[in-house]
Amino acid sequence: MILSIESSCDDSSIAITDIATKRLIFHKKISQELEHSKYGGVVPELASRLHAETLPKILSECAPWFKELKAVAVTNEPGLGVTLIEGVTMAKALSITLGIPLIPINHLIGHIYSLFIEKEALFPMTVLLVSGGHTQLIEVESHESVHTVATTMDDSYGESFDKVAKMMGLGYPGGPVVERLAQSGDAGRFDFTVPLWQSPLIAFSYSGLKNQIRLAVERGVPEDYPHIAASFQRVATEHLIQKVKKYCKTRPPKHFAIVGGASANIYLRQRLESLLKGFNTPLYVAELRYCSDNAAMIGRVAIEEYARGRNRDYRSIPINPRCKL
C-alpha cells in the first residue's frame, strides 16, 4: 500500500491506496473553508497552522496499516509554500521512521488522475484543468508525456468566481455560492464581454471580466446580484467554450476531460458536453468528491510512479510552490 498526503492549499487530506488493485483503502479530508470564509479567501499562514493540527489527527487513524506500507507519497508542487511544507515534513518523517521510499507528486498531475481513482488510466486525453489557481488546457499522451497547450494570462476560472463572490459579500469559497445564486438569476440581464473573443490565441484571461463585474456591483443593488452572478457564469464559461472549440477544430481530441475544483460546476459540464458532441468526443469527469484537492488523487499518481521505480531519498525532495507542467 501507499500512503499519500495532500496539503497544497486549504484541504488536509491523507489516503491509503492498494498498489496492485488501485483500491482506496482509506481516505479522509478535512476542509478549512469555515476558518477562511471570514477573510474572503485562503490566508496562507492560517492554513499552515491548521494543517499542523489536522494532519496528525488524520494520520493517527492510519496506524493499523503502517506495517503494510511500501511508500509514502506527498504533494510537493505547486501550491502555497507554507502549506506544502507541512505535508512534506510529515512525509519525510514517515519515510525515515518506517524505512520506506518517498515519492514526490505534482499536484496538477494529481488532478488529472482524479479521473482514474480506483480505475485504469485512459490515454491519450486532452484535459481542461480549472481550479482556484489554474486554468490550463493539457494534452496527455501518456504518464510520461504531458504538454500544456494553453494557460491563463492572469486570473484563473475558479479564482474569478471567488473574487466575484467577494465583491458581492457572498463568502468563500465563491464557486458553489455564485453557482447557486446564478440559478435564480437572468443570465442575459448583463451583457458582459467575453474575454479574448476576437483573439486568435488559444489562451485564457479573466481580469477584464472581473473588472466588468466590479463596475456592475458598484452601480447595482443587492437585487441585481442573482442576475450579475448568472451573467458572469455564462460569460466566464463561454470564454472556455470558445477556446476549447477553437482547439478542437485544429486537433479533434479522441478523449476529453475536465478536472479541478471548478470542474464541479454543473453549468460548465453541460456546456462542454454539448460542445464535444459536435466532435463525437466523450467527456470524462471525476466524481464530485474528487474534484477538489484530495489525497486519493495523489495516491493514484503515486502508484504509477512506484511502478516505474521513481522514488527519492527523504532529503532530496524540493518544494516548488510555482511549478508548472
C-alpha positions, 0 to 999 in steps of 0.5 A, spaced: 500 500 500 501 507 499 500 512 503 499 519 500 498 526 503 495 532 500 496 539 503 497 544 497 492 549 499 486 549 504 484 541 504 488 536 509 487 530 506 491 523 507 489 516 503 491 509 503 491 506 496 492 498 494 498 498 489 496 492 485 488 493 485 488 501 485 483 500 491 482 506 496 483 503 502 482 509 506 481 516 505 479 522 509 479 530 508 478 535 512 476 542 509 478 549 512 473 553 508 469 555 515 476 558 518 477 562 511 470 564 509 471 570 514 477 573 510 474 572 503 479 567 501 485 562 503 490 566 508 496 562 507 499 562 514 492 560 517 492 554 513 499 552 515 497 552 522 491 548 521 494 543 517 499 542 523 493 540 527 489 536 522 494 532 519 496 528 525 489 527 527 488 524 520 494 520 520 493 517 527 487 513 524 492 510 519 496 506 524 493 499 523 496 499 516 503 502 517 506 495 517 503 494 510 506 500 507 511 500 501 511 508 500 509 514 502 507 519 497 506 527 498 504 533 494 510 537 493 508 542 487 505 547 486 501 550 491 502 555 497 509 554 500 507 554 507 502 549 506 506 544 502 511 544 507 507 541 512 505 535 508 512 534 506 515 534 513 510 529 515 512 525 509 519 525 510 518 523 517 514 517 515 519 515 510 525 515 515 521 512 521 518 506 517 524 505 512 520 506 506 521 510 499 518 517 498 515 519 492 514 526 490 507 528 486 505 534 482 499 536 484 496 538 477 498 531 475 494 529 481 488 532 478 488 529 472 488 522 475 482 524 479 479 521 473 482 514 474 481 513 482 480 506 483 480 505 475 485 504 469 488 510 466 485 512 459 490 515 454 491 519 450 486 525 453 486 532 452 484 535 459 481 542 461 484 543 468 480 549 472 481 550 479 482 556 484 489 557 481 489 554 474 486 554 468 490 550 463 488 546 457 493 539 457 494 534 452 496 527 455 499 522 451 501 518 456 504 518 464 510 520 461 508 525 456 504 531 458 504 538 454 500 544 456 497 547 450 494 553 453 494 557 460 491 563 463 494 570 462 492 572 469 486 570 473 484 563 473 476 560 472 475 558 479 479 564 482 474 569 478 468 566 481 471 567 488 473 574 487 466 575 484 463 572 490 467 577 494 465 583 491 458 581 492 459 579 500 457 572 498 463 568 502 468 563 500 469 559 497 465 563 491 464 557 486 458 553 489 455 560 492 455 564 485 453 557 482 447 557 486 445 564 486 446 564 478 440 559 478 435 564 480 438 569 476 437 572 468 443 570 465 442 575 459 440 581 464 448 583 463 451 583 457 458 582 459 464 581 454 467 575 453 474 575 454 479 574 448 473 573 443 476 576 437 483 573 439 486 568 435 490 565 441 488 559 444 489 562 451 485 564 457 484 571 461 479 573 466 481 580 469 477 584 464 471 580 466 472 581 473 473 588 472 466 588 468 463 585 474 466 590 479 463 596 475 456 592 475 456 591 483 458 598 484 452 601 480 447 595 482 443 593 488 443 587 492 437 585 487 441 585 481 446 580 484 442 573 482 442 576 475 450 579 475 452 572 478 448 568 472 451 573 467 458 572 469 457 564 469 455 564 462 460 569 460 466 566 464 464 559 461 463 561 454 470 564 454 472 556 455 467 554 450 470 558 445 477 556 446 476 549 447 472 549 440 477 553 437 482 547 439 478 542 437 477 544 430 485 544 429 486 537 433 479 533 434 481 530 441 479 522 441 478 523 449 476 529 453 476 531 460 475 536 465 478 536 472 479 541 478 475 544 483 471 548 478 470 542 474 464 541 479 460 546 476 454 543 473 453 549 468 460 548 465 459 540 464 453 541 460 456 546 456 462 542 454 458 536 453 454 539 448 460 542 445 464 535 444 458 532 441 459 536 435 466 532 435 463 525 437 468 526 443 466 523 450 467 527 456 470 524 462 469 527 469 471 525 476 466 524 481 464 530 485 468 528 491 474 528 487 474 534 484 477 538 489 484 537 492 484 530 495 489 525 497 486 519 493 488 523 487 495 523 489 495 516 491 493 514 484 499 518 481 503 515 486 502 508 484 504 509 477 510 512 479 512 506 484 511 502 478 516 505 474 521 505 480 521 513 481 522 514 488 527 519 492 531 519 498 527 523 504 532 529 503 532 530 496 525 532 495 524 540 493 518 544 494 516 548 488 510 552 490 510 555 482 511 549 478 508 548 472 507 542 467 
